[in-house]
Amino acid sequence: MQDLRWTDVNDIAMELFDAHPDVDPQFVNFVDLRNWVMALEGFNDDPNRCGEKVLEAIQAAWIEEAAD
């Protein structure tokens, strides 16, 4: 797998879905979400490049992934 970056929103959402199958992404706070993304295997990006809009996009994609 290639390195994940903050811009890989859909790939991150799929990885989070696999890593946390019992979590409802609607109720994940951004602190946990950010930490979980940075803990993903293959994640390699500057933590300072992450903002609220990026986390919102990841969370939305994760919610969509969980709904499928």
N, CA and C of each residue as an Amber inpcrd file, in Angstrom:
protein
   204
   0.8450000  -1.1900000   0.0000000   0.0000000   0.0000000   0.0000000
   0.8840000   1.2450000   0.0000000   0.4370000   2.2290000  -0.7260000
   1.1660000   3.4910000  -0.7530000   0.9070000   4.2660000   0.5290000
   1.7290000   5.2620000   0.7630000   1.5410000   6.0940000   1.9420000
   0.2200000   6.8440000   1.8650000  -0.4710000   6.9050000   2.9980000
  -1.6960000   7.6920000   3.0870000  -1.3450000   9.1200000   3.5040000
  -2.0480000  10.0630000   2.8930000  -1.8800000  11.4780000   3.2310000
  -3.2570000  12.0280000   3.5820000  -3.2740000  13.1970000   4.2070000
  -4.5560000  13.7860000   4.6230000  -5.5230000  13.9330000   3.4540000
  -5.0120000  14.1120000   2.2510000  -5.8750000  14.3020000   1.0860000
  -6.5070000  13.0040000   0.5860000  -6.0640000  11.8660000   1.0930000
  -6.6050000  10.5660000   0.6820000  -7.8520000  10.2230000   1.5120000
  -8.8290000  11.1020000   1.4460000 -10.0010000  11.0320000   2.3190000
 -10.7200000   9.6930000   2.2130000 -11.0130000   9.2400000   1.0050000
 -11.7750000   7.9970000   0.8420000 -10.9850000   6.7750000   1.2880000
  -9.6930000   6.7490000   0.9720000  -8.8560000   5.6310000   1.4050000
  -8.7570000   5.5940000   2.9270000  -8.6060000   6.7530000   3.5340000
  -8.5550000   6.8250000   5.0000000  -9.8660000   6.3370000   5.5920000
 -10.9840000   6.7440000   5.0030000 -12.2960000   6.3210000   5.5080000
 -12.4310000   4.8000000   5.4630000 -11.9800000   4.1760000   4.3840000
 -12.0480000   2.7110000   4.2820000 -11.1620000   2.0490000   5.3310000
  -9.9790000   2.6000000   5.5400000  -9.0710000   2.0480000   6.5500000
  -9.6600000   2.1840000   7.9580000 -10.2720000   3.3270000   8.2420000
 -10.8960000   3.5210000   9.5540000 -12.0710000   2.5770000   9.7420000
 -12.8410000   2.3620000   8.6840000 -13.9740000   1.4380000   8.7370000
 -13.4870000   0.0340000   9.0960000 -12.3790000  -0.3750000   8.4910000
 -11.8170000  -1.6980000   8.7810000 -11.1940000  -1.7620000  10.1730000
 -10.5440000  -0.6850000  10.5800000  -9.8240000  -0.6720000  11.8620000
 -10.7520000  -0.5340000  13.0680000 -11.9090000   0.0980000  12.8650000
 -12.8310000   0.3610000  13.9770000 -14.2580000  -0.0480000  13.5760000
 -14.4780000  -1.3560000  13.3810000 -15.7760000  -1.8150000  12.8520000
 -16.9610000  -1.5790000  13.7930000 -16.7090000  -1.4520000  15.0720000
 -17.8150000  -1.2810000  16.0240000 -18.0820000   0.1740000  16.3760000
 -17.4220000   1.0970000  15.7030000 -17.5650000   2.5210000  16.0060000
 -18.5490000   3.1590000  15.0260000 -19.4800000   3.9610000  15.5570000
 -20.3630000   4.7580000  14.7060000 -19.6390000   6.0730000  14.4190000
 -19.2250000   6.2850000  13.1720000 -18.4100000   7.4560000  12.8590000
 -19.1130000   8.7930000  13.1010000 -20.4390000   8.7840000  13.1960000
 -21.1610000  10.0260000  13.4560000 -20.8090000  10.6110000  14.8150000
 -20.3750000   9.7450000  15.7350000 -20.1750000  10.1750000  17.1130000
 -18.7010000  10.2300000  17.5170000 -17.8060000  10.1990000  16.5310000
 -16.3740000  10.2820000  16.8230000 -15.9760000  11.7530000  16.8930000
 -15.3030000  12.1230000  17.9800000 -14.8430000  13.5130000  18.0710000
 -13.5640000  13.6790000  17.2530000 -13.2630000  14.9130000  16.9140000
 -12.1510000  15.1810000  16.0030000 -10.7960000  14.8540000  16.6200000
 -10.6670000  14.9310000  17.9340000  -9.3960000  14.5710000  18.5700000
  -9.1180000  13.0880000  18.3520000 -10.1220000  12.2420000  18.6240000
  -9.9550000  10.8080000  18.3990000  -9.7500000  10.5110000  16.9240000
 -10.5400000  11.1450000  16.0800000 -10.4410000  10.9000000  14.6380000
  -9.0260000  11.2040000  14.1370000  -8.5060000  12.3400000  14.5260000
  -7.1560000  12.7360000  14.1070000  -6.1290000  11.7150000  14.5930000
  -6.2440000  11.3070000  15.8510000  -5.3090000  10.3290000  16.4030000
  -5.4110000   8.9890000  15.6940000  -6.6320000   8.5450000  15.4070000
  -6.8360000   7.2680000  14.7250000  -6.2670000   7.2970000  13.3140000
  -6.4580000   8.4190000  12.6150000  -5.9040000   8.5350000  11.2610000
  -4.3820000   8.4430000  11.3200000  -3.7790000   9.1810000  12.2320000
  -2.3180000   9.1800000  12.3160000  -1.7730000   7.8170000  12.7490000
  -2.5930000   6.9960000  13.3960000  -2.1670000   5.6710000  13.8380000
  -2.3310000   4.6020000  12.7600000  -2.9950000   4.9370000  11.6600000
  -3.2050000   3.9480000  10.6010000  -1.8750000   3.5150000  10.0030000
  -1.7900000   2.2130000   9.7250000  -0.5980000   1.6920000   9.0480000
  -0.5170000   2.3410000   7.6690000   0.6290000   2.8570000   7.3420000
   0.8000000   3.4860000   6.0400000   0.5310000   4.9730000   6.0400000
   0.0100000   5.5160000   7.1500000  -0.2270000   6.9620000   7.1720000
   1.1070000   7.6710000   7.3350000   1.3690000   8.6040000   6.4340000
   2.6470000   9.3090000   6.4570000   2.4470000  10.7210000   5.9390000
   2.0070000  11.6060000   6.8230000   1.8260000  13.0070000   6.4480000
   2.0690000  13.8660000   7.6790000   2.2860000  15.1110000   7.4550000
   2.5680000  16.0610000   8.5240000   1.2970000  16.2930000   9.3450000
   1.3410000  16.0100000  10.6500000   0.1550000  16.2240000  11.4910000
  -0.3510000  17.6690000  11.4470000   0.5380000  18.6100000  11.1650000
   0.1390000  20.0200000  11.1230000  -0.6310000  20.3930000   9.8640000
  -0.6940000  19.4850000   8.9010000  -1.4380000  19.7620000   7.6700000
  -2.9120000  19.4100000   7.8100000  -3.2980000  18.9270000   8.9710000
  -4.6760000  18.5130000   9.1940000  -5.4620000  19.6330000   9.8520000
  -6.5930000  19.9740000   9.2470000  -7.4830000  20.9770000   9.8170000
  -8.8860000  20.4170000   9.9680000  -9.7600000  21.2550000  10.4820000
 -11.1340000  20.8240000  10.7290000 -11.8400000  20.3790000   9.4480000
 -11.5990000  21.0910000   8.3500000 -12.2640000  20.7310000   7.0850000
 -11.8320000  19.3420000   6.6050000 -10.5660000  19.0120000   6.7790000
 -10.0650000  17.6910000   6.3950000 -10.7320000  16.6240000   7.2530000
 -10.7970000  16.8590000   8.5550000 -11.4220000  15.8940000   9.4510000
 -12.9090000  15.7330000   9.1420000 -13.5860000  16.8350000   8.8140000
 -15.0050000  16.7530000   8.4250000 -15.1700000  15.8870000   7.1820000
 -14.2950000  16.0590000   6.2140000 -14.3750000  15.2840000   4.9730000
 -14.1170000  13.8050000   5.2440000 -13.1210000  13.5010000   6.0950000
 -12.8370000  12.1130000   6.4450000 -14.0250000  11.4950000   7.1640000
 -14.5830000  12.2330000   8.1160000 -15.7240000  11.7150000   8.8730000
 -16.9200000  11.4720000   7.9490000 -17.1870000  12.3930000   7.0380000
 -18.3070000  12.2280000   6.1010000 -18.1050000  10.9950000   5.2200000
 -16.8760000  10.7990000   4.7410000 -16.5820000   9.6450000   3.8970000
 -16.7100000   8.3460000   4.7070000 -16.3080000   8.3680000   5.9620000
 -16.4200000   7.1980000   6.8380000 -17.8860000   6.8830000   7.0900000
 -18.6970000   7.8910000   7.3290000 -20.1430000   7.6830000   7.5240000
 -20.7390000   7.0380000   6.2800000 -20.3420000   7.5270000   5.1220000
 -20.8400000   6.9650000   3.8540000 -20.3890000   5.5130000   3.7020000
 -19.1390000   5.2460000   4.0270000 -18.5950000   3.8760000   3.9440000
 -19.3590000   2.9430000   4.8830000 -19.6580000   3.4170000   6.0690000
 -20.3680000   2.5900000   7.0520000 -21.8100000   2.3290000   6.6380000
 -22.3810000   3.2280000   5.8480000 -23.7770000   3.0860000   5.4150000
 -23.9270000   2.0650000   4.2880000 -22.8440000   1.8190000   3.5590000
 -22.9120000   0.8860000   2.4240000 -23.0470000  -0.5520000   2.8490000
